[in-house]
Amino acid sequence: MPLCTSIHDIKTLIASFHPLVVIETPEEERVDSILQTAAAELRIALFEWSITRGLRRRTPLAETFGNKITGTDSPLGMLKHIESLTVEAIYLLKDFGSYLQNPTVARQLREVAQLFTRTRSAIVLSGKTVALPGDLQYLGVHYELALPNQEELRKVFRTVIASLQTTHRARVELGPGEEQQLLRALRGLTLNEARQTIAHAVVTDGKFSAADIRHVLQRKAQVLRDDGLLEYFPAADNPYELAGFDRLKQWLARASIGFSPEAQQLNLTPPKGILLVGVQGCGKSLTAKVIAREWQLPLLKLDAGSLFDKYLGESEKNLRKAMAQAEAMAPVVLWIDEIEKGMAPASGPSEGDGGVSRRIFGTFLTWLQEKRADVFVVDKANNLQLLPPELLRKGRFDEIFFVDLPTPDEREGIFRIHLEHRKQDPARFDLPALMAATDGFSGAEIEQATIAGLYRALHRKQALTTELLLEELRETVPLSISRREDITALRTMARERFVPVS
């Protein structure tokens, strides 16, 4: 969402007599900037309060404040003072959520908000988490501040560079189009995270060049990993290969046209995503990585189980945050791992999570149906019994594919990939014998047997041979044997209902 759109939205809320606006975000600086511009355009005053500085009025000179107003150190004293004022204003209350646990403070806020329903004054509560008590819910409106857009990131980049050119004599060595690559790399970061990332890259060697774009991508991956919701894989760091899956690859080649200008001219929407179901260890996770590589897009991984939080409402908020981050980085491939474990709603009176799974699932389905950003979703599921029918109906995904145990030709391809990856020449091995020995093996089991065979060869101080691999395979009991009944039932059910990948 562009900054100008955020300003317009806030102005609209205030002009339409919304007395209480909640903005949950760690980007306090952006909230300050948006409200400063909105107040100036509405020609009303702007006040700011924090527990450390009390209530202060922003002066007509940008970025400056008047002295602290006496008696406004405490939340209650500040609210009583606001109630006594007659000037129309925006009142930004920072980190105010924790004080709403006090019923006296909550009541005073309610009375001030009710007073403001007849004026253009408004209270804005900002902070990472702001939970309104029940009595305040009907007076408050939650405004979701999107992550910085391209123009905001461009402004931050140029501001940081200008500052470091003065203090560190920094140089910018970006060729045509490389600044655009940098801005794409910064998408998904907050303004402060972007500022720190750019400054770190410049301070390291006194310049910002195309090589530093990789540093930005690594920093973004770390930021998302630390946040605990999404894992980021840059398009440039994606070496994955997939043997077989010919039907899926043909479908993807056709689907990729949906991102083209020609498709847009025909009012065709880009593909929404696919659901992969099937036998464990047969390439469902690998498929998401290969799609991102083939389409030259970054890959985001969401572990559905990481969404859950012990506090009421936080799990749903985590999902909305993850979706917002994905949209901010579009175009992107979003891989949701084992969706049935994190989003499959429990049923019946024995539901043990208070309905959290149901609410998360509903939020996800709504987003999947209505999303506008180019986020291609790859959902992976192992247990069909846990998937609700709403997820499986036609139209929810572009297609649902079944991933079966690999065919003989696919097993040969899998052996070639893993042998070459570990610096072994496939021509030295009896591939037909290995294919025959791995009937019923999954791709993951073939990979593990190759790794174990190499360890066996190193232990014996000899080169890896076909016989060593066959020896390892004879000692392996594949899932298709150890869980024969389950795998047979899954394959029978899925073959009748979904499109095979091969």
Summary of the structure (lengths in Angstrom):
residues: 502
radius of gyration: 28.0
end to end distance: 40.7
largest distance: 89.3
contacts: 1519
relative contact order: 0.08
helix: 53%
strand: 15%
